[in-house]
Amino acid sequence: MSDDESKGVGVFKAKPDYFRCVDAKGEDFAPCKNFFKSYHSLCPNEWTTRWDEQREAGNFPAKLTAK
């Protein structure tokens, strides 16, 4: 796996982790903020924009809730 592929996998994991954390603990919970910082620092803006659109449309390809 290339460095870009590894980065992509990590980034794709960080975004759902953030939303599951927020769902369980709320936006102000410090570890949730760390997930947010992680995916925003690693992800290209185009990816986060596309994923936000998918999440809002209800077709993001990962579970985003804690339950």
ROTORRO-110815 format. One record per residue (C-alpha): x, y, z. Coordinates in steps of 0.25 Angstrom, whole numbers, plus 5000, padded with zeros to 4 digits. Each point is the difference from the previous one (the first is absolute). Layout:
<atoms>
XYZ/...
</atoms>
This chain:
<atoms>
500050005000/500650144996/500150115010/498850074993/499149885002/500449985014/499750155003/498749984993/499649885009/500450085012/499250124996/498849924996/500049945014/500250135007/498750074995/499049895004/500849995014/499750155002/498549994997/499849875008/500750085012/499250124998/498749915000/500549935013/500650115008/499750144993/500950104992/500650065013/500649865004/501650024998/500249874993/499050034990/500750134997/501349924998/499349924989/499550124994/501450065000/500549874994/499149994988/500150154997/501550005001/500249874991/498850014990/500050084988/498950105000/499449944988/499849875008/499450065012/499050084991/499649884993/499949925012/499150115007/499150004988/499949855001/499750005015/498950114998/499449924989/500049875009/500949924990/501450015007/500649864999/500349985015/499250005013/500050135006/499249985013/500549945013/498949905000/
</atoms>
